[in-house]
């Protein structure tokens, strides 16, 4: 009895189990969905939805999770349900929630169109050194006085002035490269832009 069926039998958790334990794959799938929903439930909170868990288990992370379950079964001679519970506990409530939420966002139609991004030459989200190049800064430090707004790859970007240090501090960890989401207009640091969905 499948609680919710996989949409990716050739990959993810289902694939990991079907290649090594084809007789246990349906029962393991059902147990994984139920256990992950239980593990992600907080005090007075609902756990991840069955759909979110399915999206999680159908990804590459689901394959890694399934492989870890199989390893636990073989290493500790555990039945599938106990191995799933052990691996889910190792991954933690918040880690599983975050991965399920990420898998859900990626499964939404046009998900990439709802996420603004600034990319480097390898089509990856820019890191600090890439951002300095895009801002036209030579060296490794941002200008103390900041920089006015400019448009980089369709995203408004600026550098805030360096704040004065509080007494007793040697350096400040303030986010200074700021962006404006081109879709919703929200202001955030450069690092937050890449996890922002609107």
Protein Blocks (a to p, Z undefined) as FASTA:
>chain_A
ZZbacfblkgcjllmmmmmmmmlmmmmmmmmmmmmmmmmpcehiacddfklmmmmmmmmk
lmmmmmmmmmmmmmnopafklmmmmmmmmnopmlmmmmmmmmmmmmpghklmmpccdddf
kopacdfklmmmmnopacjbdcfkbpadddeehiacdddddddddehiabdcbdfbdcdd
fklopacdfklmmmccZZ
